[in-house]
Amino acid sequence: MIDSHCHIDLPVFDHDRKKVLLQAAQKGVTRILVPGLGLKQVKQLLLLKSQYPMLDIAAGFHPYFLSEVPLSQWRTDLESMTDWVDANINKLVAIGEFGIDGMLALSMSFQHRVFIDQLCLAQRMVKPVILHHRQSHNDIIRLLKQQKFSQGGVIHAFSGSLQTAKTYIDLGFKLGIGGTITYPRAKKTRKAIKEIALSDLLLETDSPDMPLWGYQGMRNSPEQLGLIAAQLAELKGVSVDEVVQSTTASYKSLFSSILAP
């Protein structure tokens, strides 16, 4: 199994990261993708990757960790990230995590500018993207079409309708499936997932966030990935082995530039 979205680098794992990764591996997790959150954080990911070969890394500016700054300052930050990405391009599998969040205090105009700039960076670097969304599907889809983005990627923590899912898939994206599908109240998302081809889905935990149903209030962990795979298998009416084989193949196809063993 591959966890396509896990923030194992965050401080909440500092005291037991090695143990968590070992236990995840014992439960069948073979790779973990750690997204970038910002320039300072992403520089630390190289060290983490050197310590744990099962990790893949990406680089990007997550909207949660952005402050609205003058355009000149944003350009400076983007240039620094671009230089870093260019210098480490063969160690990265994607650009991200970035996106648009309708619940943040950041203005939409600023978020759109940051989103477009990172799409352009991914296009130039020929890398897929990892996209964050919250109350923003329409904006994201519009900008992807407007920019004619062609590298594909992952819609992280997908939740939404079948129509929205199909639109993303038609644009070349896979859907990240995590703890949301374990909640009985997530009827719209669960219904959509039943209708989507297994080959368009990836497994993820979003650890330490997005705990599974029954584990609310607890730190999420890549060790839980098997429970998500089992729930997805039940929704799709297939075996867990089929889920694992399909999502693993899709991950390797999407992130084909992986150089780590």
Beta strands, then each sheet from edge to edge (+ up, - down):
strand 1: 2-3
strand 2: 31-34
strand 3: 55-59
strand 4: 92-101
strand 5: 129-134
strand 6: 153-155
strand 7: 173-177
strand 8: 201-203
sheet 1: 1+ 2+ 3+ 4+ 5+ 6+ 7+ 8+
end
